[in-house]
Structure formats: structure tokens, C-alpha cells
Amino acid sequence: MIGLGVFFHTKLGPIFMLYKFKSQATGELIMFEEHAKTILEIIGKEPSPKGILVLGDMPEALAALESVTKEREGVKPSQANGSELHEEDTNWVSLRQRVAPFKQMIRQCMLEKQPIVWGV
């Protein structure tokens, strides 16, 4: 499995794509494309097939993630667009929970002075 572009195939065709974030300071972090793109947009990175988060950009990226997660704390997906909460919305994962592993990866990479790459 390598970076972006990983598909899982069934008889019905491809199901989803994954992003694989890597660093020499941490283990690999694998995310669904939808969630990875959201995180990359928050930190000001182009959600492209290949990329790098360099050490100099990490403090700003971490601050952006902290800011957005505080802003959206407790907002369920259906509430974000103004609709009512339905029973199927009770099993959701907040943005704060989704970005937690990536924030941890950034912190460790800052300590060990290592970049984060994806798609390589």
C-alpha cells in the first residue's frame, strides 16, 4: 500500500481511497481520503496526491487544527448544515476525534525535527 491512490476493490468496483501519512519520527497514519482532504485544507495544504509538511509549517498547522476543532466542538454533521438531528446521526465521529492522531503526529515530528510526507 502506498500513499494516496490506494483502492479497495470488490465485485462492484473501487470502494474508497486512502491517504498514508509517513514520517521517520512516527508510525504511518492512514486516513480515508475525505477526512485527509479536510485536514489538509485546514492546515493550508493542497489536498494533492503527494505532499510534505515541513518542520517550519508545523506550529501553524497545529494551531489551525486546534482553532478549528474548538470552533466546531460538539457540532454534529447534520447540525452543521442546519437540519434536525436524526437517529442515524447519533453514531458520528467529531472533527476533534478525527484530527487527534494527526496532531499527535505533528507534535512528535516537531520534537524529532522530521517532516511528514504523503503519497511517496
TORKOL-679959 format. One record per residue (C-alpha): residue number from 1; x, y, z. Coordinates in steps of 0.001 Angstrom, whole numbers. Example, Ala and Ser with C-alpha at 12.3 -4.5 7.8 and 13.67 -1.06 7.14 Angstrom:
// TORKOL-679959
{k:1	px:12300	py:-4500	pz:7800};
{k:2	px:13670	py:-1060	pz:7140};
//
This chain:
// TORKOL-679959
{k:1	px:0	py:0	pz:0};
{k:2	px:1416	py:3399	pz:-961};
{k:3	px:253	py:6939	pz:-220};
{k:4	px:-2756	py:8322	pz:-1986};
{k:5	px:-4382	py:6228	pz:-4627};
{k:6	px:-4949	py:3058	pz:-2671};
{k:7	px:-8237	py:1458	pz:-3647};
{k:8	px:-10072	py:-1480	pz:-2255};
{k:9	px:-11820	py:-3445	pz:-4965};
{k:10	px:-14883	py:-5613	pz:-4805};
{k:11	px:-17053	py:-7133	pz:-7495};
{k:12	px:-18836	py:-3776	pz:-7531};
{k:13	px:-15626	py:-1819	pz:-8169};
{k:14	px:-13471	py:508	pz:-6058};
{k:15	px:-14843	py:1463	pz:-2671};
{k:16	px:-12601	py:4210	pz:-1279};
{k:17	px:-9202	py:5838	pz:-1410};
{k:18	px:-6728	py:6326	pz:1414};
{k:19	px:-4032	py:8806	pz:2314};
{k:20	px:-974	py:7440	pz:4071};
{k:21	px:985	py:9993	pz:6117};
{k:22	px:4555	py:8964	pz:6935};
{k:23	px:7464	py:10290	pz:8973};
{k:24	px:10690	py:8909	pz:10352};
{k:25	px:9560	py:10133	pz:13775};
{k:26	px:6300	py:8165	pz:13924};
{k:27	px:4448	py:5218	pz:12538};
{k:28	px:2269	py:5603	pz:9465};
{k:29	px:-1105	py:7299	pz:9777};
{k:30	px:-3734	py:6111	pz:7311};
{k:31	px:-6955	py:8051	pz:6685};
{k:32	px:-9858	py:7927	pz:4321};
{k:33	px:-9459	py:10452	pz:1517};
{k:34	px:-12460	py:12526	pz:2627};
{k:35	px:-11052	py:13105	pz:6121};
{k:36	px:-7462	py:13605	pz:4992};
{k:37	px:-8515	py:16260	pz:2478};
{k:38	px:-10419	py:18117	pz:5206};
{k:39	px:-7354	py:18118	pz:7456};
{k:40	px:-5031	py:19218	pz:4656};
{k:41	px:-7356	py:22098	pz:3777};
{k:42	px:-7488	py:23187	pz:7432};
{k:43	px:-3686	py:23335	pz:7651};
{k:44	px:-3435	py:25217	pz:4369};
{k:45	px:-2051	py:22384	pz:2262};
{k:46	px:-3285	py:21409	pz:-1171};
{k:47	px:-5014	py:18016	pz:-898};
{k:48	px:-2847	py:16591	pz:-3650};
{k:49	px:-1646	py:13031	pz:-4265};
{k:50	px:1831	py:13869	pz:-2940};
{k:51	px:2922	py:16394	pz:-379};
{k:52	px:5060	py:17362	pz:2552};
{k:53	px:4512	py:19206	pz:5812};
{k:54	px:7883	py:20697	pz:6692};
{k:55	px:9036	py:21435	pz:10215};
{k:56	px:8653	py:25208	pz:9766};
{k:57	px:4952	py:24852	pz:8902};
{k:58	px:4074	py:22518	pz:11755};
{k:59	px:3405	py:25059	pz:14547};
{k:60	px:985	py:26964	pz:12299};
{k:61	px:-672	py:23711	pz:11166};
{k:62	px:-1120	py:22590	pz:14768};
{k:63	px:-2594	py:25974	pz:15730};
{k:64	px:-5020	py:25821	pz:12780};
{k:65	px:-6204	py:22354	pz:13794};
{k:66	px:-6648	py:23456	pz:17415};
{k:67	px:-8607	py:26543	pz:16367};
{k:68	px:-10972	py:24729	pz:14010};
{k:69	px:-11632	py:21863	pz:16404};
{k:70	px:-12541	py:24320	pz:19194};
{k:71	px:-14834	py:26166	pz:16776};
{k:72	px:-16637	py:23013	pz:15715};
{k:73	px:-16662	py:21238	pz:19084};
{k:74	px:-19933	py:19396	pz:19566};
{k:75	px:-21323	py:20234	pz:16129};
{k:76	px:-22779	py:17121	pz:14573};
{k:77	px:-22672	py:16760	pz:10768};
{k:78	px:-26415	py:17309	pz:10358};
{k:79	px:-26361	py:20363	pz:12621};
{k:80	px:-23612	py:21961	pz:10575};
{k:81	px:-25995	py:22415	pz:7651};
{k:82	px:-28969	py:23457	pz:9800};
{k:83	px:-31063	py:20290	pz:9606};
{k:84	px:-32551	py:18393	pz:12508};
{k:85	px:-30720	py:15619	pz:14334};
{k:86	px:-31861	py:12142	pz:13263};
{k:87	px:-31294	py:8799	pz:14937};
{k:88	px:-28622	py:7788	pz:12386};
{k:89	px:-26614	py:10906	pz:13358};
{k:90	px:-26008	py:9623	pz:16887};
{k:91	px:-23081	py:7455	pz:15777};
{k:92	px:-20729	py:10158	pz:14499};
{k:93	px:-17063	py:10979	pz:14969};
{k:94	px:-16251	py:14603	pz:15734};
{k:95	px:-13598	py:16570	pz:13909};
{k:96	px:-11662	py:16779	pz:17193};
{k:97	px:-11505	py:12981	pz:17301};
{k:98	px:-10561	py:12703	pz:13625};
{k:99	px:-7641	py:15144	pz:13862};
{k:100	px:-6248	py:13888	pz:17183};
{k:101	px:-3865	py:11304	pz:15635};
{k:102	px:-2611	py:13849	pz:13097};
{k:103	px:-1996	py:16445	pz:15835};
{k:104	px:-80	py:13823	pz:17817};
{k:105	px:1974	py:13025	pz:14709};
{k:106	px:2799	py:16707	pz:14208};
{k:107	px:3872	py:17107	pz:17842};
{k:108	px:6180	py:14078	pz:17688};
{k:109	px:7648	py:15232	pz:14371};
{k:110	px:8333	py:18664	pz:15854};
{k:111	px:10174	py:17050	pz:18772};
{k:112	px:12284	py:14904	pz:16474};
{k:113	px:12597	py:17562	pz:13737};
{k:114	px:11184	py:15338	pz:10980};
{k:115	px:8798	py:16227	pz:8128};
{k:116	px:5526	py:14476	pz:7342};
{k:117	px:5054	py:13225	pz:3782};
{k:118	px:2220	py:11578	pz:1893};
{k:119	px:1970	py:9852	pz:-1443};
{k:120	px:5639	py:8871	pz:-1615};
//
